[in-house]
Amino acid sequence: MSSNFFKFKTRKLNLDFLDNNLKRFSPNISGNLEKDKKKFTKYWKESKDFINKLKSKNNKHKDLKKSIKDLYFCNQITKKIFLNQYSSKIYKLLTNDLKNFIRVENLVYEVNKFIPFLTPTKEDVLKENNLSLKNKDGIEIDQGIFLSSILSNKNEGNHLCESMLKPSKLALLNKEVFEKEGFVDFKGAKIQTHDNHNLLTLENKDFLNAEDENTLYPLEAAIDLAILEKNNLICVLRGTKVKHKKYKNQRIFGSGINLTHLYEGKISFLWYIVREMGAVHKVFRGISEKNQKESALFPNNEKIWIGAVDNFAIGGGCQYLLVMDHIIADKKSYMTLPARKEGIIPGAANLRLWRFVGDRTARQAIQNGLTIKADSEKGKLICDEVVSNKDIDKALNRTINAYCNSGVVGAAFNRRALRLGQESIDNFREYMSLYCHDQAYCHFSKELINNLEKFWLKS
């Protein structure tokens, strides 16, 4: 079955350039992990060596790029076959039968130590990430295949989701300072306590508060500290004032992924996964501080979240709005999800946006770039309050006081009950399994490069 599937998936490729050992490889599964591990890793090592040989300076192989791409594709199919059989067992071995919690950015390298060449080494990825996106081989696709396979398993996938809901190391390192001073600047995001709420501010002034590797861990750490803080039960997310001449000294909620950094190859594939399973998911589902699975007896630590939208929420900014409990927006602001136009998947927006605006509008926004104005009929299905920009602070204070006066604990429990009906952990896990796989291919596609050059670099 495995051999026939492999032949079917590679039937249109011209693999005559391969040496005999690689040509003869048959990805049949024996059912014995150690035996198949030895067999498959030998093939993957030989493939990597062959690719390096093709890349050598003296090599004049015709259609070099296509040949390398075809061999990578062959490897990816064999890894899917291998993981389809063994992903559950591998994960249990790596986590000591689900006793240890390992974040995705560590897991993809830990598995390489156990099964060499299944995923790229950290050194290989660092080397590749020195290249522009168009010059990368896409070796990180293997990380997406691996994570997708783990998340496709209910018990193992839910355990991985819980691992990503643990407080981050950066947050824990700054927890004591935050408790003492009530403020931490993570250089990418900052958090400050107030009398009745915690204020988080996304900060990327030079790029209209776009998100990139420089904001990824700072924003997650700020979210962690906001939830862990013991006095306030309400959190507010805003964007800082930016430097751009058109919006100088104005706040911007968020302009999505940093497309300049994306094109330059400065954003890794794991950025998408860490962000979605870490920061965004923590706003939606809270933090898991214990070893018990989320249940009625052991709920996650979570709070009420309010988003304040100044000017616009594009891409990732709009994705954050979909996990907020209350949204106050400038009446001139707007929301867009241009990821399809760029060539990528807009986080978990496909999973969530339709719950606000319905299926047709969600498809128009995601597939066709529909702009949703906050003050429109559709915009008001997302935003709870639409006010003039000068009144946003007043509206925030009024909303925070209203929550506090009526009891925030009940509101937090109600958000938990609503979430159970809307998006169970299994729903999220299944979506992320698909997302890890498909986003990996999107991230390294020709279409993404072409779209960035056509729509972004020329703008």
Secondary structure, 3 states (H helix, E strand, C coil): CHHHHHHHHCCCCCCCCCCHHHHHCCCCCCCCHHHHHHHHHHHHHHHHHHHHHHHCCCCCCCCHHHHHHHHHHHHHHHHHHHHHHHHHHHHHHHCCCCCCCCCHHHHHHHHHHHCCCCCCCHHHHHHHCCCCHHHCCCCCHHHHHHHHHHHCCHHHHHHHHHHCCCCCHHHHHHHHHHHHHCEEECCCEEEEECCCCEEEEECCHHHCCCECHHHHHHHHHHHHHHHHCCCCCEEEEEECEECCCCCECCECCECCECHHHHHCCCCCHHHHHHHHHHHHHHHHHCECCCCCCCCCCCCCECCEEEEEECCEEECHHHHHHCCCCEEEEECCCEEECCHHHHCCCCCCHHHHHHHHHCHHHHHHHHHHCCCEECCCCCHHHCCCEEECHHHHHHHHHHHHHHHHHHCHHHHHHHHHHHHHHHCCHHHHHHHHHHHHHHHHHHHCCHHHHHHHHHHHCCC
